[in-house]
Amino acid sequence: MPKSLVYSLLIGMSLLVGACSGRRPETLGVTDGKFAPCPDSPNCVSSQSDDPDHVIEPLRYEGTPQAAREQLLSVIRKMKRVNIIIEQEHYLRVEYTSAVFRFVDDVEFFFDPSKKLIHVRSASRIGYSDLGVNRQRVEQIRTAFAE
């Protein structure tokens, strides 16, 4: 196989894999204490959703919100292919990237100190189904956070 064809294939594959990350959605963040709603697709979970297909329990904590935030950050930092994008007192935004195709999932955490809850929203940037990855990730975080 000619070198030029090999280089062209490698460049094409790199562009294809890079395109799987998609653009960072403009709807991320918290407005009036609420995340953006999940889309109709099954690749999103949110503790603030009313839809039984998308709803997931928030994380619960004892103690101070600051201690819970540090504990959550410790859990997140131990995970693979994670990038903390925003780290604020009551809000965290994190990106997780899949190993092979470099799909990016946006995960948000919003602290409600009055109820000692951490609301969570985890959504795939592109595609329709995530095969349950977002729900599994939140449950993995919940388990590690509780330890």
Sine and cosine of phi, psi and omega as CSV:
sin_phi,cos_phi,sin_psi,cos_psi,sin_omega,cos_omega
0.00,0.00,0.76,-0.65,-0.02,-1.00
-0.89,0.45,0.55,-0.83,-0.01,-1.00
-0.85,0.52,-0.62,0.78,-0.03,-1.00
-0.89,0.46,-0.59,0.81,0.04,-1.00
-0.93,0.36,-0.67,0.75,0.03,-1.00
-0.87,0.49,-0.73,0.69,0.02,-1.00
-0.89,0.46,-0.66,0.75,0.02,-1.00
-0.89,0.46,-0.68,0.73,0.03,-1.00
-0.90,0.44,-0.68,0.74,0.01,-1.00
-0.90,0.44,-0.68,0.73,0.03,-1.00
-0.90,0.43,-0.70,0.72,0.02,-1.00
-0.87,0.49,-0.68,0.73,0.02,-1.00
-0.91,0.42,-0.64,0.77,0.02,-1.00
-0.89,0.46,-0.69,0.73,0.02,-1.00
-0.91,0.42,-0.66,0.75,0.01,-1.00
-0.90,0.44,-0.74,0.68,0.00,-1.00
-0.91,0.42,-0.67,0.75,0.03,-1.00
-0.89,0.45,-0.54,0.84,-0.01,-1.00
-0.94,0.34,-0.31,0.95,-0.01,-1.00
-0.94,0.35,-0.29,0.96,-0.02,-1.00
-0.96,0.28,-0.45,0.89,0.01,-1.00
0.91,0.41,0.04,-1.00,0.03,-1.00
-1.00,-0.01,0.50,-0.87,0.07,-1.00
-0.92,0.40,0.83,-0.56,-0.02,-1.00
-0.89,0.46,0.57,-0.82,0.03,-1.00
-0.99,0.16,-0.21,0.98,-0.07,-1.00
-1.00,0.04,0.02,1.00,-0.01,-1.00
-0.95,0.31,0.42,-0.91,0.01,-1.00
0.89,-0.45,-0.03,-1.00,-0.03,-1.00
-0.86,-0.51,0.77,-0.64,0.07,-1.00
-0.84,-0.54,0.84,-0.54,-0.03,-1.00
0.79,0.61,0.65,0.76,0.05,-1.00
0.97,0.22,0.21,0.98,-0.07,-1.00
-0.78,-0.63,0.60,-0.80,0.17,-0.99
-0.98,0.21,0.25,-0.97,0.18,-0.98
-0.90,0.44,0.56,-0.83,0.04,-1.00
-0.91,0.41,0.43,-0.90,0.09,-1.00
-0.93,0.38,0.52,-0.86,0.11,-0.99
-0.94,0.34,0.09,-1.00,0.02,-1.00
-0.93,0.37,-0.37,0.93,-0.03,-1.00
-0.94,0.35,0.43,-0.90,-0.06,-1.00
-0.99,0.10,0.46,0.89,-0.05,-1.00
-0.93,-0.36,0.57,0.82,-0.03,-1.00
-0.50,-0.87,0.62,-0.79,0.16,-0.99
-0.75,-0.66,0.52,-0.86,0.01,-1.00
-0.48,-0.88,0.68,-0.73,0.05,-1.00
-0.96,0.26,-0.13,0.99,0.03,-1.00
-0.96,-0.27,0.14,0.99,-0.03,-1.00
-0.99,0.14,0.56,-0.83,0.11,-0.99
-1.00,-0.09,-0.17,0.98,-0.04,-1.00
-0.99,0.12,0.84,-0.54,-0.03,-1.00
-0.87,0.49,-0.41,0.91,0.02,-1.00
-0.97,0.24,-0.37,0.93,-0.07,-1.00
-0.93,-0.36,-0.29,0.96,-0.11,-0.99
-0.95,0.31,0.58,-0.82,0.09,-1.00
-0.57,-0.82,0.51,-0.86,-0.02,-1.00
-0.93,0.37,0.59,-0.81,0.12,-0.99
-0.95,0.32,0.24,-0.97,0.11,-0.99
-0.99,0.14,0.60,-0.80,0.03,-1.00
-0.91,-0.41,0.54,-0.84,0.00,-1.00
-0.61,-0.79,0.35,-0.94,0.14,-0.99
-0.94,-0.34,0.26,-0.96,0.04,-1.00
0.99,0.14,-0.41,-0.91,-0.09,-1.00
-1.00,0.04,0.42,-0.91,0.09,-1.00
-0.88,0.48,-0.55,0.84,0.00,-1.00
-0.91,0.43,-0.68,0.73,0.01,-1.00
-0.92,0.40,-0.64,0.76,0.03,-1.00
-0.90,0.44,-0.65,0.76,0.01,-1.00
-0.89,0.46,-0.72,0.70,0.02,-1.00
-0.90,0.44,-0.63,0.77,0.04,-1.00
-0.90,0.44,-0.70,0.72,0.03,-1.00
-0.90,0.44,-0.69,0.72,0.03,-1.00
-0.88,0.48,-0.61,0.79,0.04,-1.00
-0.89,0.46,-0.67,0.74,0.04,-1.00
-0.89,0.45,-0.74,0.68,-0.04,-1.00
-0.88,0.47,-0.69,0.72,-0.06,-1.00
-0.91,0.42,-0.36,0.93,0.01,-1.00
-1.00,0.10,-0.15,0.99,-0.04,-1.00
-0.99,0.10,0.35,-0.94,-0.02,-1.00
-1.00,0.07,0.49,-0.87,0.12,-0.99
0.78,0.63,0.75,0.67,-0.02,-1.00
-0.90,-0.44,0.58,-0.82,0.04,-1.00
-0.69,-0.73,0.90,-0.45,0.04,-1.00
-0.99,0.16,0.87,-0.49,-0.08,-1.00
-1.00,-0.07,-0.73,0.69,0.00,-1.00
-0.75,-0.66,0.74,-0.67,-0.01,-1.00
-0.76,-0.65,0.99,-0.11,0.01,-1.00
-0.88,-0.47,0.11,-0.99,-0.07,-1.00
-0.85,0.53,-0.71,0.71,-0.07,-1.00
-0.89,-0.45,0.18,0.98,-0.07,-1.00
-0.52,-0.85,0.70,-0.72,0.12,-0.99
-0.77,-0.64,0.65,-0.76,0.14,-0.99
-0.81,-0.58,0.76,-0.65,-0.10,-0.99
-0.74,-0.67,0.57,-0.82,0.11,-0.99
-0.91,-0.41,0.73,-0.68,0.11,-0.99
-0.92,-0.38,0.70,-0.71,-0.02,-1.00
-0.89,-0.47,0.78,-0.63,0.00,-1.00
-0.94,0.35,0.44,-0.90,-0.12,-0.99
-0.93,0.37,-0.72,0.69,-0.17,-0.99
-1.00,0.04,-0.86,0.51,-0.12,-0.99
-1.00,-0.05,-0.03,1.00,0.05,-1.00
0.89,0.46,0.55,0.84,0.12,-0.99
-0.92,0.39,0.63,-0.78,-0.01,-1.00
-0.93,-0.36,0.72,-0.69,0.12,-0.99
-0.91,-0.41,0.69,-0.73,0.03,-1.00
-0.99,-0.17,0.81,-0.58,-0.02,-1.00
-0.85,-0.53,0.77,-0.64,-0.02,-1.00
-0.85,-0.53,0.56,-0.83,0.05,-1.00
-0.77,-0.63,0.74,-0.67,0.02,-1.00
-0.78,-0.62,0.85,-0.53,-0.07,-1.00
-1.00,0.05,0.78,-0.63,0.10,-1.00
-0.92,-0.40,1.00,0.00,-0.09,-1.00
-0.89,0.45,-0.48,0.88,-0.03,-1.00
-0.92,0.40,-0.47,0.88,0.00,-1.00
-0.94,-0.34,-0.02,1.00,-0.05,-1.00
0.82,0.57,0.73,0.68,0.02,-1.00
-0.85,-0.53,0.49,-0.87,0.19,-0.98
-0.87,-0.49,0.95,-0.31,0.05,-1.00
-0.97,0.26,0.51,-0.86,-0.07,-1.00
-0.67,-0.74,0.60,-0.80,0.12,-0.99
-0.68,-0.73,0.78,-0.63,0.00,-1.00
-0.73,-0.68,0.84,-0.54,-0.09,-1.00
-0.60,-0.80,0.61,-0.79,0.10,-0.99
-0.96,0.26,0.60,-0.80,0.02,-1.00
-0.96,0.27,-0.62,0.78,-0.05,-1.00
-0.74,-0.68,0.24,-0.97,0.05,-1.00
1.00,0.01,0.02,-1.00,-0.03,-1.00
-0.95,-0.31,-0.84,0.55,-0.01,-1.00
-0.96,-0.28,0.56,-0.83,0.07,-1.00
-0.92,-0.39,0.13,0.99,-0.01,-1.00
0.84,0.54,0.49,0.87,0.06,-1.00
0.99,0.12,0.16,0.99,-0.08,-1.00
-0.89,0.46,-0.69,0.72,-0.03,-1.00
-0.90,0.44,-0.70,0.72,0.03,-1.00
-0.89,0.45,-0.70,0.72,0.01,-1.00
-0.88,0.47,-0.65,0.76,-0.01,-1.00
-0.90,0.43,-0.71,0.70,0.01,-1.00
-0.88,0.47,-0.65,0.76,0.02,-1.00
-0.92,0.39,-0.58,0.82,0.08,-1.00
-0.90,0.45,-0.69,0.73,0.04,-1.00
-0.90,0.44,-0.69,0.73,0.02,-1.00
-0.84,0.54,-0.73,0.68,-0.01,-1.00
-0.88,0.47,-0.73,0.68,0.00,-1.00
-0.92,0.39,-0.59,0.81,0.00,-1.00
-0.91,0.41,-0.59,0.81,-0.04,-1.00
-0.97,0.26,-0.33,0.95,-0.05,-1.00
-0.97,0.26,0.00,0.00,0.00,0.00
